[in-house]
Amino acid sequence: SRRCGLAAGRSYSGGGAYPSVSLTCPLPGVPKAVFAAAEGRERFETRVTVLENGLRVASQNKFGQFCTVGLLINSGSRHEAKYLSGISHFLEKLAFSSTAQFGSKDEILLTLEKHGGICDCQASRDTIMYAVSADAKGLDTVVNLLADVALQPRLSDEEIEMTRMAIRFELEDLNMRPDPEPLLTEMIHAAAYRDNTVGLNRFCPVENTDKIDREVLHSYLRNYYTPDRMVLAGVGIEHEQLVECAKKHLLGAEPVWGTGQSKDVDRSVAQYTGGIVKVEKDMSDVSLGPTPIPELTHIMIGLESCSFLEEDFIPFAVLNMMMGGGGSFSAGGPGKGMFTRLYLNVLNRHHWMYNATSYHHSYEDTGLLCIHASADPKQVREMVEIITREFILMAGAVGEVELERAKTQLKSMLMMNLESRPVIFEDVGRQVLATNTRKLPHELCDLISQVKSTDIKRVVTKMLHKKPAVAALGDLTDLPTYEHIQAALSSKDGRLPRMYRLFR
């Protein structure tokens, strides 16, 4: 007790206010600290409750003052087969506009400001997500706001017209961007799943902007914005509190479009077709400034992988991490991802390649593993050969060090991403929406650790039997034909057929 006593007569600025206090003793007079603690397994498990109307309420407790809460709806561009393409894009832009309770977007933002909150809406191919991050004390206000935004939007003529203008501007901007990755992603999906489900355009076509009105939107919402297709997910709040708010604001709530029976719900399963989508485009002036980006041709080649519900999803995720890649200049410091195959085998050996990156898109019923490459238009033939060769080499030997590095990198990326509350929220919502439950991070890490080189070889062999999907953008004068690319992927070395090489 004497050792931990307060020493008098010392100045605080001198740094010696407590010369005799041990570092293992708390400072005298300082309030006792309260630390976050996981009291048993139930403290970090995701809890799910299903309400009488079919709405699922999922929560993940997390220490902190703020929470992230949102509605995830099983609705997206893949469900627009019976409707005008672009409805989901419209709904994303119209989100958090005027509702039955709130006269304008400004009123909504002012309400959220009182709780230090922000809001966002994102529409993807298979999900629309309305999310709010705010002080946990304002949970009731947040859930009330989410219910009103999703089920009681006014969709005024003025708001719809403003949305049309915003979409036209976005489409124009999309075609002028130096980075063509969003455009290529659309093209590779259109090639892989021609005219069905995830192959349908995520962005509203220009010709449809004037055709989509309140009546069209209400018709779509009546079929897809139903409680059984929704999950109310929350991170950083008590489960019972979230369930009570859901019962108060979402149980029995009547939407503005009425409670008629869903009739035109599209339940199509994705049909992989393979194929090619080409867009001839002058890429010589895509960027302004004293050092513009050189003219490039962009190629993306993909093959069908698997759904995120299948066991092979984890080996495919490891394979994607093993391929890695990126731009010709590393972002984020020396050595970041430099041991991945697309860096070692492509970017390090072929100085004229500006980009080589692997992507893995996975959905409830299908998946697509693809490689995006960029080079000078005169190098297109060599670029296609190099990328097809990398696909063939995937089925070869996988080194133990290489595999362990990819698995460690995948686990590291997973855990770092899940430090963010909004990312946890999206993970909770998407998993519960698809499976009614959630695999926790340590379970996913265990699955990643179990992946063997034989698993990688097995999934690649299965993938290489499918027809390729190809997207090409830019000057395509020297682009090989689809048949030649398909033949190269069927060969042992990924080379284009000899006849093409002689007479092209």
Order of alpha helices (4+ residues) and beta strands (2+ residues): beta-beta-beta-alpha-alpha-beta-beta-alpha-alpha-alpha-alpha-beta-alpha-beta-beta-alpha-beta-beta-beta-alpha-alpha-alpha-alpha-alpha-beta-alpha-alpha
